[in-house]
Amino acid sequence: IREAGCPGDIKVDGIRDVLDLLLIIDGWGTMGASDINNDGTTDVIDILLLIGEWGECWPVQAPFNSPAFQST
């Protein structure tokens, strides 16, 4: 069983898009889900990683595709 999401899919909706980009901007300079490469800070590297993986990824499996998980 795969884990929820895929690299750069911060919103965990199966699509790496502008919503994920906005979460990176919101988390700028901090640690957390927006720090895609887990280097301790959200920065331009994370934006570049998101852009490199832009678009759809594999479908999100239950229960991670429920509205409760998509509200982040």
N, CA, C and O atoms as a printed pandas DataFrame, in Angstrom:
     atom_number atom_name residue_name chain_id  residue_number  x_coord  y_coord  z_coord
0              1         N          ILE        A               1    0.851   -1.184    0.000
1              2        CA          ILE        A               1    0.000    0.000    0.000
2              3         C          ILE        A               1    0.891    1.238    0.000
3              4         O          ILE        A               1    1.812    1.358    0.808
4              5         N          ARG        A               2    0.609    2.125   -0.889
5              6        CA          ARG        A               2    1.376    3.360   -0.962
6              7         C          ARG        A               2    0.903    4.357    0.083
7              8         O          ARG        A               2   -0.248    4.336    0.520
8              9         N          GLU        A               3    1.816    5.222    0.467
9             10        CA          GLU        A               3    1.454    6.294    1.385
10            11         C          GLU        A               3    0.689    7.365    0.618
11            12         O          GLU        A               3    0.687    7.379   -0.613
12            13         N          ALA        A               4    0.051    8.246    1.343
13            14        CA          ALA        A               4   -0.704    9.320    0.712
14            15         C          ALA        A               4    0.219   10.265   -0.030
15            16         O          ALA        A               4    1.344   10.525    0.397
16            17         N          GLY        A               5   -0.266   10.768   -1.133
17            18        CA          GLY        A               5    0.439   11.783   -1.879
18            19         C          GLY        A               5    1.651   11.286   -2.622
19            20         O          GLY        A               5    1.911   10.084   -2.685
20            21         N          CYS        A               6    2.386   12.212   -3.182
21            22        CA          CYS        A               6    3.614   11.934   -3.897
22            23         C          CYS        A               6    4.486   13.182   -3.755
23            24         O          CYS        A               6    3.991   14.219   -3.314
24            25         N          PRO        A               7    5.761   13.111   -4.114
25            26        CA          PRO        A               7    6.634   14.272   -3.902
26            27         C          PRO        A               7    6.044   15.568   -4.472
27            28         O          PRO        A               7    5.684   15.637   -5.647
28            29         N          GLY        A               8    5.956   16.563   -3.638
29            30        CA          GLY        A               8    5.431   17.863   -4.042
30            31         C          GLY        A               8    3.930   18.005   -3.927
31            32         O          GLY        A               8    3.415   19.116   -4.052
32            33         N          ASP        A               9    3.209   16.923   -3.695
33            34        CA          ASP        A               9    1.756   16.998   -3.551
34            35         C          ASP        A               9    1.429   17.290   -2.088
35            36         O          ASP        A               9    1.005   16.405   -1.343
36            37         N          ILE        A              10    1.631   18.526   -1.697
37            38        CA          ILE        A              10    1.485   18.933   -0.301
38            39         C          ILE        A              10    0.020   18.887    0.135
39            40         O          ILE        A              10   -0.275   18.507    1.267
40            41         N          LYS        A              11   -0.878   19.262   -0.736
41            42        CA          LYS        A              11   -2.309   19.243   -0.426
42            43         C          LYS        A              11   -2.854   17.811   -0.423
43            44         O          LYS        A              11   -3.951   17.582    0.087
44            45         N          VAL        A              12   -2.132   16.859   -0.969
45            46        CA          VAL        A              12   -2.487   15.436   -1.042
46            47         C          VAL        A              12   -3.833   15.241   -1.747
47            48         O          VAL        A              12   -4.776   14.683   -1.186
48            49         N          ASP        A              13   -3.890   15.716   -2.987
49            50        CA          ASP        A              13   -5.093   15.532   -3.799
50            51         C          ASP        A              13   -4.787   14.834   -5.122
51            52         O          ASP        A              13   -5.652   14.754   -5.995
52            53         N          GLY        A              14   -3.551   14.323   -5.277
53            54        CA          GLY        A              14   -3.180   13.610   -6.487
54            55         C          GLY        A              14   -2.730   14.499   -7.621
55            56         O          GLY        A              14   -2.465   14.014   -8.721
56            57         N          ILE        A              15   -2.638   15.803   -7.371
57            58        CA          ILE        A              15   -2.214   16.757   -8.396
58            59         C          ILE        A              15   -1.218   17.725   -7.773
59            60         O          ILE        A              15   -1.468   18.289   -6.708
60            61         N          ARG        A              16   -0.104   17.907   -8.437
61            62        CA          ARG        A              16    0.854   18.929   -7.998
62            63         C          ARG        A              16    0.568   20.165   -8.837
63            64         O          ARG        A              16    0.819   20.191  -10.042
64            65         N          ASP        A              17    0.039   21.183   -8.180
65            66        CA          ASP        A              17   -0.449   22.351   -8.903
66            67         C          ASP        A              17   -0.272   23.626   -8.082
67            68         O          ASP        A              17    0.496   23.665   -7.121
68            69         N          VAL        A              18   -0.996   24.662   -8.481
69            70        CA          VAL        A              18   -0.870   25.968   -7.845
70            71         C          VAL        A              18   -1.246   25.917   -6.364
71            72         O          VAL        A              18   -0.712   26.701   -5.579
72            73         N          LEU        A              19   -2.139   25.027   -5.962
73            74        CA          LEU        A              19   -2.491   24.917   -4.540
74            75         C          LEU        A              19   -1.277   24.477   -3.720
75            76         O          LEU        A              19   -1.068   24.960   -2.607
76            77         N          ASP        A              20   -0.481   23.562   -4.272
77            78        CA          ASP        A              20    0.745   23.137   -3.592
78            79         C          ASP        A              20    1.765   24.277   -3.567
79            80         O          ASP        A              20    2.467   24.472   -2.576
80            81         N          LEU        A              21    1.835   25.020   -4.663
81            82        CA          LEU        A              21    2.749   26.168   -4.718
82            83         C          LEU        A              21    2.385   27.200   -3.655
83            84         O          LEU        A              21    3.265   27.753   -2.996
84            85         N          LEU        A              22    1.096   27.457   -3.490
85            86        CA          LEU        A              22    0.663   28.414   -2.463
86            87         C          LEU        A              22    1.006   27.932   -1.055
87            88         O          LEU        A              22    1.329   28.742   -0.186
88            89         N          LEU        A              23    0.939   26.621   -0.823
89            90        CA          LEU        A              23    1.322   26.087    0.481
90            91         C          LEU        A              23    2.817   26.231    0.722
91            92         O          LEU        A              23    3.247   26.444    1.856
92            93         N          ILE        A              24    3.609   26.117   -0.332
93            94        CA          ILE        A              24    5.057   26.349   -0.199
94            95         C          ILE        A              24    5.312   27.814    0.172
95            96         O          ILE        A              24    6.099   28.109    1.071
96            97         N          ILE        A              25    4.644   28.709   -0.522
97            98        CA          ILE        A              25    4.811   30.136   -0.230
98            99         C          ILE        A              25    4.368   30.447    1.204
99           100         O          ILE        A              25    5.021   31.216    1.910
100          101         N          ASP        A              26    3.261   29.847    1.623
101          102        CA          ASP        A              26    2.755   30.058    2.986
102          103         C          ASP        A              26    3.738   29.533    4.042
103          104         O          ASP        A              26    3.849   30.099    5.129
104          105         N          GLY        A              27    4.440   28.461    3.717
105          106        CA          GLY        A              27    5.389   27.877    4.661
106          107         C          GLY        A              27    6.818   28.354    4.480
107          108         O          GLY        A              27    7.743   27.763    5.037
108          109         N          TRP        A              28    7.009   29.410    3.712
109          110        CA          TRP        A              28    8.347   29.901    3.378
110          111         C          TRP        A              28    9.200   30.112    4.627
111          112         O          TRP        A              28    8.773   30.760    5.583
112          113         N          GLY        A              29   10.398   29.563    4.604
113          114        CA          GLY        A              29   11.351   29.742    5.693
114          115         C          GLY        A              29   11.127   28.830    6.882
115          116         O          GLY        A              29   11.828   28.946    7.887
116          117         N          THR        A              30   10.164   27.924    6.789
117          118        CA          THR        A              30    9.859   27.040    7.911
118          119         C          THR        A              30   10.119   25.578    7.539
119          120         O          THR        A              30   10.388   25.251    6.384
120          121         N          MET        A              31   10.033   24.718    8.541
121          122        CA          MET        A              31   10.078   23.277    8.322
122          123         C          MET        A              31    8.639   22.792    8.172
123          124         O          MET        A              31    7.704   23.549    8.436
124          125         N          GLY        A              32    8.452   21.562    7.761
125          126        CA          GLY        A              32    7.111   21.003    7.667
126          127         C          GLY        A              32    6.836   20.434    6.297
127          128         O          GLY        A              32    7.760   20.171    5.526
128          129         N          ALA        A              33    5.563   20.242    5.993
129          130        CA          ALA        A              33    5.158   19.607    4.737
130          131         C          ALA        A              33    5.615   20.382    3.510
131          132         O          ALA        A              33    5.866   19.781    2.465
132          133         N          SER        A              34    5.728   21.695    3.614
133          134        CA          SER        A              34    6.151   22.503    2.466
134          135         C          SER        A              34    7.644   22.375    2.176
135          136         O          SER        A              34    8.105   22.808    1.120
136          137         N          ASP        A              35    8.395   21.793    3.087
137          138        CA          ASP        A              35    9.834   21.547    2.899
138          139         C          ASP        A              35    9.987   20.202    2.180
139          140         O          ASP        A              35   10.270   19.187    2.818
140          141         N          ILE        A              36    9.804   20.192    0.872
141          142        CA          ILE        A              36    9.745   18.971    0.077
142          143         C          ILE        A              36   11.025   18.146    0.194
143          144         O          ILE        A              36   10.964   16.920    0.283
144          145         N          ASN        A              37   12.179   18.804    0.193
145          146        CA          ASN        A              37   13.442   18.047    0.244
146          147         C          ASN        A              37   13.946   17.815    1.668
147          148         O          ASN        A              37   15.040   17.285    1.860
148          149         N          ASN        A              38   13.159   18.205    2.656
149          150        CA          ASN        A              38   13.478   17.965    4.073
150          151         C          ASN        A              38   14.870   18.445    4.482
151          152         O          ASN        A              38   15.587   17.753    5.204
152          153         N          ASP        A              39   15.243   19.642    4.008
153          154        CA          ASP        A              39   16.541   20.189    4.400
154          155         C          ASP        A              39   16.436   21.160    5.573
155          156         O          ASP        A              39   17.422   21.791    5.954
156          157         N          GLY        A              40   15.231   21.278    6.146
157          158        CA          GLY        A              40   15.060   22.112    7.328
158          159         C          GLY        A              40   14.434   23.458    7.077
159          160         O          GLY        A              40   14.121   24.174    8.029
160          161         N          THR        A              41   14.237   23.833    5.811
161          162        CA          THR        A              41   13.599   25.108    5.517
162          163         C          THR        A              41   12.918   25.057    4.160
163          164         O          THR        A              41   13.413   24.426    3.227
164          165         N          THR        A              42   11.782   25.726    4.061
165          166        CA          THR        A              42   11.067   25.840    2.797
166          167         C          THR        A              42   11.656   27.009    2.034
167          168         O          THR        A              42   11.660   28.142    2.517
168          169         N          ASP        A              43   12.157   26.727    0.832
169          170        CA          ASP        A              43   12.836   27.764    0.060
170          171         C          ASP        A              43   12.681   27.526   -1.434
171          172         O          ASP        A              43   11.849   26.723   -1.854
172          173         N          VAL        A              44   13.477   28.218   -2.233
173          174        CA          VAL        A              44   13.377   28.143   -3.690
174          175         C          VAL        A              44   13.639   26.727   -4.213
175          176         O          VAL        A              44   13.096   26.351   -5.251
176          177         N          ILE        A              45   14.443   25.953   -3.530
177          178        CA          ILE        A              45   14.700   24.571   -3.939
178          179         C          ILE        A              45   13.389   23.785   -3.934
179          180         O          ILE        A              45   13.141   22.990   -4.841
180          181         N          ASP        A              46   12.560   23.999   -2.932
181          182        CA          ASP        A              46   11.279   23.306   -2.845
182          183         C          ASP        A              46   10.345   23.721   -3.984
183          184         O          ASP        A              46    9.612   22.891   -4.522
184          185         N          ILE        A              47   10.371   24.988   -4.346
185          186        CA          ILE        A              47    9.582   25.448   -5.492
186          187         C          ILE        A              47   10.062   24.762   -6.766
187          188         O          ILE        A              47    9.247   24.302   -7.566
188          189         N          LEU        A              48   11.367   24.690   -6.959
189          190        CA          LEU        A              48   11.915   24.045   -8.153
190          191         C          LEU        A              48   11.573   22.557   -8.199
191          192         O          LEU        A              48   11.287   22.018   -9.268
192          193         N          LEU        A              49   11.602   21.898   -7.052
193          194        CA          LEU        A              49   11.223   20.487   -7.001
194          195         C          LEU        A              49    9.754   20.302   -7.373
195          196         O          LEU        A              49    9.404   19.370   -8.097
196          197         N          LEU        A              50    8.905   21.185   -6.879
197          198        CA          LEU        A              50    7.483   21.121   -7.220
198          199         C          LEU        A              50    7.284   21.319   -8.718
199          200         O          LEU        A              50    6.553   20.557   -9.350
200          201         N          ILE        A              51    7.918   22.319   -9.285
201          202        CA          ILE        A              51    7.780   22.593  -10.715
202          203         C          ILE        A              51    8.263   21.402  -11.545
203          204         O          ILE        A              51    7.666   21.073  -12.571
204          205         N          GLY        A              52    9.341   20.759  -11.102
205          206        CA          GLY        A              52    9.873   19.606  -11.810
206          207         C          GLY        A              52    8.938   18.410  -11.800
207          208         O          GLY        A              52    9.035   17.545  -12.670
208          209         N          GLU        A              53    8.032   18.347  -10.827
209          210        CA          GLU        A              53    7.090   17.232  -10.702
210          211         C          GLU        A              53    5.652   17.659  -11.008
211          212         O          GLU        A              53    4.710   16.926  -10.709
212          213         N          TRP        A              54    5.485   18.836  -11.599
213          214        CA          TRP        A              54    4.179   19.455  -11.824
214          215         C          TRP        A              54    3.220   18.504  -12.539
215          216         O          TRP        A              54    3.622   17.779  -13.449
216          217         N          GLY        A              55    1.977   18.509  -12.133
217          218        CA          GLY        A              55    0.934   17.743  -12.804
218          219         C          GLY        A              55    0.397   16.616  -11.945
219          220         O          GLY        A              55    0.630   16.560  -10.738
220          221         N          GLU        A              56   -0.328   15.719  -12.598
221          222        CA          GLU        A              56   -0.960   14.619  -11.887
222          223         C          GLU        A              56    0.059   13.587  -11.427
223          224         O          GLU        A              56    1.095   13.389  -12.062
224          225         N          CYS        A              57   -0.249   12.947  -10.334
225          226        CA          CYS        A              57    0.519   11.800   -9.883
226          227         C          CYS        A              57   -0.487   10.691   -9.611
227          228         O          CYS        A              57   -1.684   10.878   -9.828
228          229         N          TRP        A              58   -0.032    9.569   -9.151
229          230        CA          TRP        A              58   -0.942    8.427   -8.977
230          231         C          TRP        A              58   -2.116    8.814   -8.089
231          232         O          TRP        A              58   -1.994    9.672   -7.214
232          233         N          PRO        A              59   -3.233    8.183   -8.320
233          234        CA          PRO        A              59   -4.441    8.507   -7.526
234          235         C          PRO        A              59   -4.214    8.305   -6.034
235          236         O          PRO        A              59   -3.540    7.364   -5.615
236          237         N          VAL        A              60   -4.771    9.175   -5.266
237          238        CA          VAL        A              60   -4.682    9.088   -3.816
238          239         C          VAL        A              60   -5.674    8.030   -3.342
239          240         O          VAL        A              60   -6.839    8.034   -3.738
240          241         N          GLN        A              61   -5.203    7.137   -2.500
241          242        CA          GLN        A              61   -6.037    6.041   -2.021
242          243         C          GLN        A              61   -6.768    6.428   -0.736
243          244         O          GLN        A              61   -6.330    7.304    0.011
244          245         N          ALA        A              62   -7.878    5.760   -0.503
245          246        CA          ALA        A              62   -8.630    5.960    0.731
246          247         C          ALA        A              62   -7.774    5.525    1.913
247          248         O          ALA        A              62   -7.014    4.566    1.772
248          249         N          PRO        A              63   -7.853    6.155    3.034
249          250        CA          PRO        A              63   -8.782    7.222    3.393
250          251         C          PRO        A              63   -8.238    8.608    3.078
251          252         O          PRO        A              63   -8.855    9.612    3.433
252          253         N          PHE        A              64   -7.087    8.670    2.415
253          254        CA          PHE        A              64   -6.431    9.954    2.193
254          255         C          PHE        A              64   -7.131   10.809    1.145
255          256         O          PHE        A              64   -6.802   11.987    1.004
256          257         N          ASN        A              65   -8.081   10.255    0.412
257          258        CA          ASN        A              65   -8.816   11.044   -0.569
258          259         C          ASN        A              65  -10.130   11.592   -0.008
259          260         O          ASN        A              65  -10.935   12.161   -0.746
260          261         N          SER        A              66  -10.340   11.420    1.294
261          262        CA          SER        A              66  -11.560   11.927    1.920
262          263         C          SER        A              66  -11.435   13.426    2.181
263          264         O          SER        A              66  -10.324   13.941    2.307
264          265         N          PRO        A              67  -12.574   14.135    2.263
265          266        CA          PRO        A              67  -12.534   15.574    2.525
266          267         C          PRO        A              67  -11.767   15.950    3.790
267          268         O          PRO        A              67  -11.179   17.030    3.849
268          269         N          ALA        A              68  -11.759   15.097    4.786
269          270        CA          ALA        A              68  -11.044   15.406    6.029
270          271         C          ALA        A              68   -9.549   15.575    5.773
271          272         O          ALA        A              68   -8.914   16.433    6.386
272          273         N          PHE        A              69   -8.987   14.780    4.892
273          274        CA          PHE        A              69   -7.556   14.876    4.590
274          275         C          PHE        A              69   -7.274   15.979    3.589
275          276         O          PHE        A              69   -6.160   16.501    3.563
276          277         N          GLN        A              70   -8.227   16.350    2.773
277          278        CA          GLN        A              70   -8.010   17.359    1.749
278          279         C          GLN        A              70   -8.202   18.771    2.251
279          280         O          GLN        A              70   -8.019   19.720    1.489
280          281         N          SER        A              71   -8.560   18.937    3.487
281          282        CA          SER        A              71   -8.801   20.277    4.033
282          283         C          SER        A              71   -7.542   20.965    4.510
283          284         O          SER        A              71   -7.617   22.087    5.013
284          285         N          THR        A              72   -6.363   20.324    4.370
285          286        CA          THR        A              72   -5.122   20.941    4.822
286          287         C          THR        A              72   -4.597   21.936    3.855
287          288         O          THR        A              72   -3.554   22.542    4.097
